[in-house]
Amino acid sequence: MIGSGEFGVIALLALLFFGPEKLPDLARSLGRAVAEYRRAAEELDKDLAGELSLYKKEFTEIAENLGISTENKSIAQILDEIKEKTERGK
C-alpha cells in the first residue's frame, strides 16, 4: 500500500503531466482497468477451483480403486500414495 505522502506526490505529478481537465478521465480509466482486472482474477480463481475439484475427484477414484484411503488428504498426498503404491507393484 502507498501512504498519504506517496499518494500526494503521485497526484501532483499526474496533475502536472495531464492537467486538471484530463485527471477525471484518467481516474475513470484507471478505475475501469482495476475493476476489469479484479473480475478476470475472480473468474480465473473460479476456473482453477473447478479444475482442481475435477482432478481431485479423478485421483480419488483412482486411489480408491488401488485400495488407498483418501479421507482428509490433499491432492498432493493422494498422488504421492498412488505413486508409492504403483512403484511397489513393479
SVG drawing of the C-alpha trace seen along z (x, -y; Angstrom):
<svg xmlns="http://www.w3.org/2000/svg" viewBox="-16 -22 25 77">
<polyline fill="none" stroke="black" stroke-width="0.4" points="0.0,0.0 1.1,-3.6 1.0,-6.1 -0.6,-9.6 2.8,-11.2 3.4,-9.0 -0.2,-9.4 0.2,-13.2 3.4,-13.1 1.7,-10.8 -1.4,-13.2 0.9,-16.2 2.8,-14.5 -0.4,-13.4 -1.7,-17.0 1.5,-18.4 1.7,-15.8 -2.0,-15.5 -3.6,-18.8 -6.8,-19.2 -9.1,-18.6 -7.7,-15.1 -7.5,-13.8 -11.1,-12.8 -10.9,-10.8 -7.6,-9.2 -9.1,-8.3 -12.2,-6.8 -10.0,-4.7 -7.8,-3.5 -10.9,-2.5 -12.3,-0.6 -8.9,1.2 -8.7,2.2 -12.3,3.4 -11.7,5.5 -8.5,6.9 -10.4,8.0 -13.2,9.6 -10.6,11.5 -8.8,12.6 -12.0,13.8 -13.0,15.7 -9.6,17.3 -9.9,18.4 -13.3,20.0 -12.0,21.8 -8.9,23.1 -11.0,24.2 -13.3,26.1 -10.4,27.8 -8.8,28.7 -12.0,30.2 -12.4,32.3 -8.8,33.6 -9.2,34.4 -12.3,36.4 -10.5,38.4 -7.4,39.0 -9.6,40.0 -11.4,42.6 -8.0,44.0 -6.7,44.1 -9.8,45.9 -9.5,48.4 -6.0,49.1 -7.2,49.5 -5.8,46.2 -7.7,44.3 -8.3,40.7 -10.2,39.2 -8.9,35.8 -6.0,35.9 -4.9,33.3 -4.4,34.0 -0.6,34.0 -0.9,36.6 -3.2,38.8 -0.8,38.6 2.2,39.5 0.4,42.5 -0.7,43.6 2.9,43.2 4.2,45.2 1.7,48.0 2.3,48.3 6.1,48.2 5.9,51.0 3.8,53.0 6.6,53.0"/>
</svg>
